[in-house]
Amino acid sequence: MLLSACRAHQARISGLAAHVARTTIHPFILTFKSYFLLLVQTTFQASAVDLVHVDDFEGGSPQNWLIGHRSSPNIPVNVTTGGPAGAGDNYLSYTSIGSGSIASRMLVFNRRLQWEGNYLALGPVGFKLDVRNAGPTPLNLRIGLSDSVGELDNWIATAQPVVIPTNNTWMSVFIPIQEGNFTVAQGSVSVSNVLADVESIRIFSSAAPAFRGDVIDATIHFDNLRLVSLPSLPRLSIEKTSGSAADVKWTGTNGFFYQVISAAQLPSTSFTTNGSAMSGSSELRQSVGTSSGNAFFQLQYTGGAKE
């Protein structure tokens, strides 16, 4: 299993697998004319370092990444140069042909020890990888996880895709591994049950949450697939601009994507997204507007990609 097989490596990273998520609420109430604005701050106790395992393909093999038909000439292949670091940097390439049954879907999977284990026990984590779309079709990149290895068993998938355009350019992709980011795509098991006992992982392109990739003509290159712990979410602040408009501000960590969400009251199980996901290591601003009354804003991790 991922946690037991990599025990020695985990010891070298100061036992980060023992960290668990801790949510802390810091309310800040600011009065703007006739309404109140409340910021809800969520923080995680973790640090942004690599955890457990990285697939960088420098050994020359596909590192156990497969498709369902091993006899296909379109199996994932290790390319020895041209990765994100340039000449001499290996990466993995896969082409789906978009027709027939063999190699028609944009999907690769791995069900070996390197990705198995209890992801919840690692604390708040996310996937980071480098991706290049070298084909003619935009990719709706998703991660799928299962507590078994069968095609028709339990599967969860990221609810929102990360769109990879057809620009043949390496991009850094981040996908948080949190219960709220996934939906059940196959079976009756809960998202948390799968995250607690992952036995198989898939990288695929699908327009809708699913456990199988779309039938498309596409080519994907990827490298440096790894699990990282999530840094603490930064503290929010707010600055009035005019009328009922304001800017929510925070300082981000490069390579991670953030989303401002809001609710009309607390507690709430239904938050609304405000604007687009943002990334960067400098001060980030999200313009928000409210009507008279209370507005509750919170920051969360979300998936994204950038060159």
Backbone hydrogen bonds in HBPLUS format (Angstrom, degrees):
<---DONOR---> <-ACCEPTOR-->    atom                        ^
c    i                          cat <-CA-CA->   ^        H-A-AA   ^      H-
h    n   atom  resd res      DA  || num        DHA   H-A  angle D-A-AA Bond
n    s   type  num  typ     dist DA aas  dist angle  dist       angle   num
A0005-ALA N   A0001-MET O   2.68 MM   4  5.50 165.3  1.70 160.8 166.2     1
A0002-LEU N   A0116-GLU O   2.54 MM 114  4.67 123.4  1.85 102.2 121.3     2
A0007-ARG N   A0004-SER O   3.34 MM   3  5.21 154.0  2.41 114.0 110.0     3
A0010-GLN N   A0006-CYS O   2.96 MM   4  6.23 157.4  2.02 155.8 163.0     4
A0011-ALA N   A0007-ARG O   3.05 MM   4  6.32 149.5  2.14 147.6 154.8     5
A0012-ARG N   A0009-HIS O   3.05 MM   3  5.23 127.1  2.34  98.9 112.4     6
A0013-ILE N   A0010-GLN O   3.05 MM   3  5.25 144.5  2.18 101.9 112.5     7
A0015-GLY N   A0010-GLN O   3.27 MM   5  5.65 151.8  2.36 146.0 147.8     8
A0014-SER N   A0011-ALA O   3.25 MM   3  5.38 141.4  2.41 113.5 110.5     9
A0018-ALA N   A0015-GLY O   3.00 MM   3  5.69 160.5  2.04 119.1 125.2    10
A0019-HIS N   A0016-LEU O   2.97 MM   3  5.40 158.0  2.02 112.7 119.6    11
A0039-LEU N   A0028-PHE O   3.33 MM  11  5.40 154.5  2.40 133.8 140.4    12
A0030-LEU N   A0037-LEU O   3.27 MM   7  5.56 158.9  2.31 145.6 151.6    13
A0037-LEU N   A0030-LEU O   3.21 MM   7  5.56 150.1  2.31 148.8 157.6    14
A0032-PHE N   A0035-TYR O   3.16 MM   3  5.74 164.6  2.18 167.7 171.1    15
A0035-TYR N   A0032-PHE O   3.25 MM   3  5.74 173.1  2.25 129.8 131.8    16
A0036-PHE N   A0293-GLY O   3.05 MM 257  6.02 139.4  2.22 127.7 140.0    17
A0038-LEU N   A0295-ALA O   2.76 MM 257  5.90 169.2  1.77 172.5 175.6    18
A0297-PHE N   A0038-LEU O   2.94 MM 259  6.46 151.8  2.02 150.9 160.1    19
A0040-VAL N   A0297-PHE O   2.62 MM 257  5.69 173.7  1.62 163.8 166.0    20
A0049-VAL N   A0047-SER O   3.01 MM   2  5.92 127.7  2.29 109.9  94.7    21
A0229-SER N   A0049-VAL O   3.34 MM 180  6.03 163.2  2.37 159.6 158.7    22
A0051-LEU N   A0227-LEU O   2.86 MM 176  5.49 166.2  1.88 159.0 154.2    23
A0053-HIS N   A0051-LEU O   2.54 MM   2  5.98 135.2  1.73 122.9 108.4    24
A0055-ASP N   A0225-LEU O   2.88 MM 170  5.14 166.1  1.89 151.9 155.9    25
A0225-LEU N   A0055-ASP O   3.08 MM 170  5.14 136.5  2.27 147.8 141.0    26
A0060-GLY N   A0057-PHE O   3.31 MM   3  5.80 168.3  2.33 112.2 115.6    27
A0065-TRP N   A0062-PRO O   3.23 MM   3  5.55 154.8  2.30 109.6 116.7    28
A0066-LEU N   A0109-PHE O   2.87 MM  43  5.41 162.0  1.90 153.8 159.4    29
A0109-PHE N   A0066-LEU O   2.92 MM  43  5.41 157.6  1.97 144.5 151.8    30
A0072-SER N   A0069-HIS O   3.16 MM   3  5.65 165.6  2.19 113.7 118.1    31
A0077-VAL N   A0093-SER O   2.91 MM  16  5.39 161.3  1.95 153.7 158.0    32
A0093-SER N   A0077-VAL O   2.88 MM  16  5.39 160.8  1.92 154.7 161.2    33
A0079-VAL N   A0091-TYR O   2.81 MM  12  5.39 171.1  1.81 166.8 169.3    34
A0091-TYR N   A0079-VAL O   2.94 MM  12  5.39 148.3  2.04 147.4 156.9    35
A0082-GLY N   A0086-GLY O   3.19 MM   4  4.73 148.2  2.30 124.2 123.7    36
A0083-GLY N   A0089-ASP O   2.93 MM   6  4.76 138.2  2.11 134.1 140.1    37
A0086-GLY N   A0083-GLY O   2.88 MM   3  5.23 163.3  1.91 117.2 122.4    38
A0089-ASP N   A0086-GLY O   3.14 MM   3  5.73 156.7  2.20 141.6 141.1    39
A0092-LEU N   A0222-PHE O   2.99 MM 130  5.42 175.6  2.00 160.8 160.8    40
A0222-PHE N   A0092-LEU O   2.91 MM 130  5.42 153.8  1.98 147.4 156.0    41
A0094-TYR N   A0220-ILE O   2.95 MM 126  5.49 156.0  2.01 158.7 165.7    42
A0220-ILE N   A0094-TYR O   2.88 MM 126  5.49 162.7  1.91 163.9 166.8    43
A0096-SER N   A0218-ALA O   2.85 MM 122  5.37 151.2  1.93 152.7 162.1    44
A0218-ALA N   A0096-SER O   3.09 MM 122  5.37 154.3  2.15 136.4 143.5    45
A0097-ILE N   A0103-ALA O   2.77 MM   6  6.07 159.5  1.81 157.3 160.5    46
A0106-MET N   A0214-ASP O   3.11 MM 108  6.01 154.7  2.18 158.9 160.3    47
A0205-SER N   A0106-MET O   3.10 MM  99  5.68 156.3  2.16 151.4 152.2    48
A0108-VAL N   A0203-ILE O   2.99 MM  95  5.52 160.2  2.03 155.2 161.5    49
A0203-ILE N   A0108-VAL O   2.95 MM  95  5.52 163.6  1.98 158.8 163.7    50
A0110-ASN N   A0201-ILE O   2.88 MM  91  5.39 151.6  1.96 158.0 163.8    51
A0201-ILE N   A0110-ASN O   2.94 MM  91  5.39 162.6  1.98 151.0 156.7    52
A0115-TRP N   A0112-ARG O   3.22 MM   3  6.31 167.1  2.24 132.8 134.1    53
A0116-GLU N   A0113-LEU O   3.26 MM   3  5.15 160.9  2.30 104.0 109.6    54
A0117-GLY N   A0198-VAL O   2.88 MM  81  5.21 156.0  1.94 144.7 146.8    55
A0198-VAL N   A0117-GLY O   2.87 MM  81  5.21 146.4  1.98 155.4 147.8    56
A0119-TYR N   A0195-LEU O   2.78 MM  76  5.36 135.1  1.99 172.3 169.8    57
A0122-LEU N   A0119-TYR O   3.12 MM   3  5.35 151.1  2.21 103.9 112.6    58
A0123-GLY N   A0120-LEU O   3.18 MM   3  5.65 166.5  2.19 114.2 118.1    59
A0230-LEU N   A0124-PRO O   2.99 MM 106  5.75 164.2  2.01 143.2 141.8    60
A0177-ILE N   A0125-VAL O   2.87 MM  52  5.57 163.3  1.90 138.4 140.3    61
A0126-GLY N   A0228-VAL O   2.87 MM 102  5.50 144.2  2.00 153.6 164.4    62
A0228-VAL N   A0126-GLY O   2.91 MM 102  5.50 162.7  1.94 159.9 165.7    63
A0127-PHE N   A0175-ILE O   2.79 MM  48  5.10 160.3  1.83 153.5 149.9    64
A0175-ILE N   A0127-PHE O   2.86 MM  48  5.10 159.9  1.90 150.8 155.1    65
A0128-LYS N   A0226-ARG O   2.95 MM  98  5.51 158.5  1.99 157.7 163.2    66
A0226-ARG N   A0128-LYS O   2.92 MM  98  5.51 154.1  1.99 159.4 167.5    67
A0129-LEU N   A0173-VAL O   3.08 MM  44  5.35 152.6  2.15 142.4 149.2    68
A0173-VAL N   A0129-LEU O   2.78 MM  44  5.35 173.8  1.78 173.8 175.3    69
A0130-ASP N   A0223-ASP O   2.88 MM  93  5.12 176.7  1.88 159.7 158.8    70
A0223-ASP N   A0130-ASP O   2.90 MM  93  5.12 147.1  2.01 143.5 150.1    71
A0131-VAL N   A0171-MET O   2.80 MM  40  5.22 161.6  1.83 153.1 158.7    72
A0171-MET N   A0131-VAL O   2.69 MM  40  5.22 149.4  1.78 148.0 158.8    73
A0132-ARG N   A0221-HIS O   2.82 MM  89  4.98 149.7  1.92 146.9 148.1    74
A0221-HIS N   A0132-ARG O   2.90 MM  89  4.98 152.9  1.97 151.1 157.2    75
A0168-ASN N   A0133-ASN O   3.15 MM  35  5.16 131.4  2.39 157.5 154.6    76
A0134-ALA N   A0219-THR O   3.02 MM  85  5.21 140.1  2.18 136.5 144.6    77
A0139-LEU N   A0164-ILE O   3.03 MM  25  5.02 171.8  2.04 144.7 146.0    78
A0164-ILE N   A0139-LEU O   2.82 MM  25  5.02 162.3  1.85 147.9 153.8    79
A0206-SER N   A0140-ASN O   3.02 MM  66  5.44 152.7  2.10 145.0 141.7    80
A0141-LEU N   A0162-VAL O   2.92 MM  21  4.99 142.3  2.06 144.4 136.0    81
A0162-VAL N   A0141-LEU O   2.91 MM  21  4.99 158.1  1.95 137.8 144.8    82
A0142-ARG N   A0204-PHE O   2.80 MM  62  5.51 151.9  1.88 166.2 171.8    83
A0204-PHE N   A0142-ARG O   3.14 MM  62  5.51 167.7  2.16 149.2 152.7    84
A0158-THR N   A0143-ILE O   3.04 MM  15  5.68 144.8  2.17 152.1 163.0    85
A0144-GLY N   A0202-ARG O   2.90 MM  58  4.74 161.9  1.93 133.6 137.6    86
A0202-ARG N   A0144-GLY O   2.76 MM  58  4.74 151.9  1.84 143.2 144.2    87
A0145-LEU N   A0156-ILE O   2.91 MM  11  5.39 156.3  1.97 147.2 154.7    88
A0156-ILE N   A0145-LEU O   2.88 MM  11  5.39 161.0  1.91 159.2 165.6    89
A0146-SER N   A0200-SER O   3.01 MM  54  5.19 147.5  2.12 147.8 148.4    90
A0199-GLU N   A0146-SER O   2.75 MM  53  5.91 174.0  1.76 160.2 159.7    91
A0200-SER N   A0146-SER O   3.29 MM  54  5.19 145.2  2.42 142.3 139.0    92
A0155-TRP N   A0186-GLN O   2.83 MM  31  4.86 161.2  1.87 136.8 137.3    93
A0185-ALA N   A0155-TRP O   2.85 MM  30  5.46 151.9  1.93 136.2 144.4    94
A0186-GLN N   A0155-TRP O   3.13 MM  31  4.86 145.3  2.26 143.6 135.9    95
A0157-ALA N   A0183-THR O   2.93 MM  26  5.59 159.4  1.97 158.2 163.6    96
A0183-THR N   A0157-ALA O   2.87 MM  26  5.59 151.3  1.95 153.4 161.2    97
A0159-ALA N   A0181-ASN O   2.80 MM  22  5.81 164.6  1.82 144.1 148.9    98
A0172-SER N   A0306-LYS O   2.74 MM 134  5.46 154.9  1.80 172.1 165.0    99
A0306-LYS N   A0172-SER O   3.06 MM 134  5.46 144.6  2.19 137.1 147.6   100
A0174-PHE N   A0304-GLY O   2.93 MM 130  5.51 162.6  1.96 160.7 164.4   101
A0304-GLY N   A0174-PHE O   2.96 MM 130  5.51 148.5  2.06 148.9 156.7   102
A0181-ASN N   A0178-GLN O   2.90 MM   3  5.45 156.3  1.96 119.2 126.8   103
A0182-PHE N   A0179-GLU O   3.25 MM   3  5.67 166.0  2.27 114.5 118.7   104
A0194-VAL N   A0190-SER O   3.31 MM   4  6.65 154.6  2.38 147.5 153.1   105
A0195-LEU N   A0191-VAL O   3.02 MM   4  6.31 166.8  2.04 156.0 159.7   106
A0196-ALA N   A0192-SER O   3.04 MM   4  6.15 137.4  2.23 141.4 151.8   107
A0197-ASP N   A0194-VAL O   2.97 MM   3  5.29 159.1  2.01 111.7 118.6   108
A0214-ASP N   A0205-SER O   2.82 MM   9  6.14 167.1  1.83 166.4 165.6   109
A0237-SER N   A0249-LYS O   2.96 MM  12  5.17 144.2  2.09 144.2 151.1   110
A0249-LYS N   A0237-SER O   2.78 MM  12  5.17 169.0  1.80 146.5 149.2   111
A0239-GLU N   A0247-ASP O   2.91 MM   8  5.19 151.4  1.99 143.3 152.7   112
A0247-ASP N   A0239-GLU O   2.82 MM   8  5.19 161.0  1.85 145.7 151.6   113
A0241-THR N   A0245-ALA O   3.21 MM   4  5.71 175.6  2.21 126.7 127.8   114
A0245-ALA N   A0242-SER O   2.79 MM   3  5.36 158.5  1.84 147.7 148.8   115
A0290-THR N   A0244-SER O   3.36 MM  46  5.76 156.4  2.42 137.0 142.5   116
A0246-ALA N   A0288-VAL O   2.90 MM  42  5.40 155.4  1.96 158.9 159.9   117
A0288-VAL N   A0246-ALA O   2.74 MM  42  5.40 169.4  1.75 164.8 165.8   118
A0248-VAL N   A0286-GLN O   2.89 MM  38  5.18 170.0  1.90 148.9 146.1   119
A0286-GLN N   A0248-VAL O   2.86 MM  38  5.18 153.3  1.94 148.9 157.5   120
A0250-TRP N   A0284-LEU O   3.04 MM  34  5.40 149.0  2.14 146.9 153.9   121
A0284-LEU N   A0250-TRP O   2.64 MM  34  5.40 175.1  1.64 176.1 176.7   122
A0252-GLY N   A0282-SER O   3.38 MM  30  6.09 154.0  2.46 152.7 145.4   123
A0256-PHE N   A0253-THR O   3.24 MM   3  6.00 157.3  2.29 146.7 147.3   124
A0302-THR N   A0257-PHE O   3.04 MM  45  5.49 156.5  2.10 132.5 133.6   125
A0258-TYR N   A0278-MET O   2.79 MM  20  5.27 161.7  1.82 152.0 157.8   126
A0278-MET N   A0258-TYR O   2.88 MM  20  5.27 155.6  1.94 145.0 152.9   127
A0259-GLN N   A0300-GLN O   2.83 MM  41  5.37 153.4  1.90 157.0 162.8   128
A0300-GLN N   A0259-GLN O   2.99 MM  41  5.37 151.7  2.07 146.6 155.7   129
A0274-ASN N   A0260-VAL O   2.79 MM  14  5.40 158.4  1.83 165.3 158.2   130
A0261-ILE N   A0298-GLN O   2.81 MM  37  5.28 169.4  1.82 160.9 164.4   131
A0298-GLN N   A0261-ILE O   2.78 MM  37  5.28 158.0  1.82 153.9 157.8   132
A0262-SER N   A0272-THR O   2.76 MM  10  5.15 146.8  1.86 139.1 150.5   133
A0272-THR N   A0262-SER O   2.71 MM  10  5.15 163.3  1.73 152.0 156.1   134
A0263-ALA N   A0296-PHE O   2.87 MM  33  5.17 139.3  2.03 137.3 149.9   135
A0296-PHE N   A0263-ALA O   2.95 MM  33  5.17 156.7  2.01 161.1 164.7   136
